[in-house]
Amino acid sequence: MKALRFFTVVCICALLVTGTVYAKDLRGQFGLGFSSQLSPNDMNSVSGKYWLNNELGFQGIFGFEFSDDVNEYDVGGKVMFKIADEENMYVAAIGGLGLAHVDPDSGSSDTGWWTSAGVGIEYFFSGLPNLGFSTELGLKLTDYRDNTSFSTAADTFVSAGIHYYFGGPKVSKSVE
């Protein structure tokens, strides 16, 4: 628990001392990282984002847990549409759909689904132009493990997503 608190304080301090940041053109870029923003259990998942153009992106998510008590996997996807482009971040409307399968060692297995809609942000820092930090807020409808629920969904900085982006348009730098 102390390590989590320390990590949170370090991240907040990094946000406060960060200097100038630049707008990010994401068209044609592929981001690879992790996300805990789709699963009914907020399972940390491997995530890939691809921006078709600078307004429309897609995200695929896959996570699993294999333990002595239960085997579980989650798979899903999202569509992201930018509604605001700021100097150092973007705001996007997001819709998602996913599937989860749980197979406990004792008891019966279960497959469930969920859908989500909301708003998310992804921000970039100067000095780290290819590293994006994201978080989301929205609504989630879940039918999972014999329980149907409708709820709000939100992430904190430490349970959100981080992606490293590859490719995209090259920016030419002028030499003075």
N, C-alpha and C positions, 0 to 999 in steps of 0.2 A: 504494500500500500504506500510506503514511503517513496518507493521508486516511481510510482504513478504520479504522486504529488510533485516530486522533483521534476519529472518530465513535463508536466503541465506548466509549472512555473518557468522552466527553461523556454518552452514554446511561447508563452505569453511575453516573456522578456525579448525574445527574438522578434516578435511582432512589433513591439514598442520601439526597438532600436533600428529597425530596417529603414534604409534610406530610400532613394528614388526607385520607383518601379515603373515598368513599361507595359503598354498594352500588348496583348499577345494575339497574333494571327494564327488560328488553329487549323485553317483549312488544309486538308490532306495529311494531317498529323495523326499518328497512332500513339496513344498513351497506355503504358503498361504499369500496373500497380496493384493496390488492394482497396477494397471497399467493404463496409459492414452496413450498407444502407438499404439493402433489399430484403434480406432474409427475415423470416418471422422471429428467429432467435438472434438476430443481429450477428450472424456468423461472419467472421472475417473471411473474405473471399478474394481470390485472384480476379482482377478486373482488367478489361481492355476497353479503351475508348477510341473511337475513330470519328473524326470530323469530316463529313462529306464536303462541306463548304464552311464558311465562317459563321453560319447561323444554325446549321443542322448537324447534330452528332448522334452517335449510337454507342451504347455501352453493353458489353456482355459480362456476366458475372458467374463464377463457378467456385463453390466452396464445399469442403467435406470435413467430416470428423469420423475417424475410426477409432473406437476405444473398446475396452473390455465389456462395457455395458450397452453400447449402442453404436450403430453405424448410421450416419446421416450424410446426405449431400443436398446441396441447393444449386439450382441453375436458373438464370433469369436474364432479362435484358431491359434496357431503357432507351427511350428516345428523348433527346435533349434539344430544345429550341431556344436560342438566345433571345431574350426579351430586352436586355440592356447590356451594353458593352462599356465598361468603365476603363479608366486608365490602367489599372492593375488587376482587374478581375472582370468576370462576366456574371450575369444573372440569367438563369435559364428556367423555362417551364419544362417539367420533366414528367413523363409517364412511364410506368414500368409494369412488367408482368413476370412472374416467377413460379417455380415448382420446387417443392421440397419432398424428400423421401426419407423416412425414419424406419430403421429396422432394429428394434431393441433385441438383446439376447433373450430376454424373457418377455412374453406378451406378443401381440400382433404388430405387424408393420403397418405403416400408414403413409399415404401420399397426400399432400396438400398443395394448395396454390395460393397466390396472393397477387393483388394488383395495387399499384400506388400512383398517386398524382401529387405534384407539388412544385416547389420552387427550390432551386439550388444555386450555390455560388461556387466558383473555383477561382482561386487567387494565386498570383505568381509574385515572387520577390526578385529584386534586382540581384544579380550575382547567381541566381538560380532560375534562369529564364525557361528551362524545360521541365521544371518541377512544379506541379500544380497541387494545391491543397483544396479539398472540396468538402462541403457540408450541405445538408438538405433539410427541408421542412415541408411536411405535407400530410396527406391522408392515406391510410392503408386499409384495404379490405382483405381479410385473411380467412381462409377455411383450412385449418390445420389441426391435426390430432383431435378430431371430433369436437372442434370448437370453432365457430364462426364469429369473427369480431370485426368491428369497424372502429378505427382509432386514429389519433394523430400520431405522426411519426416525426422525430427530430433527432439530430446527431449533435454530439459535442465535438470539439476539435480533436480529441484523442480517439474518438470512435468513428470518424468520418472516413474520407478516402484520400489517398496520395497516389499520383500518377507521374511517371516520367515520360515525356513526349519525344518521339522520334519522327524525323522526316519533316514534310511541309515546305512551304516556300522559303527560299534563302534570302536573307536580308543582306544587301551589299553595304559594307562599311566604308565610309570615305576617310581618307587619310589626310590630315591637315599639315 
